[in-house]
Amino acid sequence: MAYVITDKCTGCDTCRPECPVEAISGEAGELHHIDPDTCIDCGTCAGVCPEEAIIPGE
């Protein structure tokens, strides 16, 4: 399953450039989103999120 971004996201934009398949979208300062069809479930984004707002999907 794809990772998901929770409402704890502050839009810091740390995760977006780290995604190897560019599955994360969002503007700085706004809640980001992970496209589940593109996400390869690598967890890189979760590893760099300072808010711990990215979790494995169910």
C-alpha positions in Angstrom: 0.0 0.0 0.0 1.0 3.6 -0.6 2.1 5.9 2.1 -0.3 8.6 3.2 0.2 12.1 4.5 -1.9 12.9 7.6 -3.3 16.3 8.7 -0.1 16.7 10.8 1.5 17.9 7.6 2.6 21.5 7.8 3.6 21.8 4.1 7.3 22.2 4.9 8.0 20.5 1.5 10.8 18.4 2.8 9.3 15.2 1.5 8.4 16.2 -2.1 11.9 16.5 -3.5 13.0 13.2 -1.8 10.4 11.1 -3.6 12.1 9.0 -6.3 9.0 8.7 -8.4 7.5 12.2 -7.8 4.4 10.9 -6.2 4.0 13.8 -3.8 2.3 17.0 -4.7 1.5 20.2 -2.8 2.5 23.7 -2.4 4.7 25.0 0.4 2.7 25.8 3.5 -0.2 23.5 2.5 -1.1 19.9 3.2 0.7 17.6 0.7 -0.7 14.5 -1.0 0.8 11.2 -2.2 -0.6 9.7 -5.3 -1.3 6.0 -4.4 -1.0 4.9 -8.0 2.5 6.3 -8.3 3.9 5.6 -4.8 6.2 2.6 -4.7 6.0 2.2 -0.9 9.7 2.9 -0.4 9.2 5.0 2.8 11.8 7.7 1.9 9.3 10.4 2.5 8.4 9.2 5.9 12.1 9.1 6.9 12.6 12.8 6.2 9.3 14.2 7.5 10.1 16.3 10.5 6.4 16.2 11.7 6.1 12.4 11.4 3.0 13.2 9.2 3.7 10.4 6.7 2.5 6.9 7.6 2.1 3.6 5.7 -1.3 3.2 4.2 -3.7 0.5 5.1 
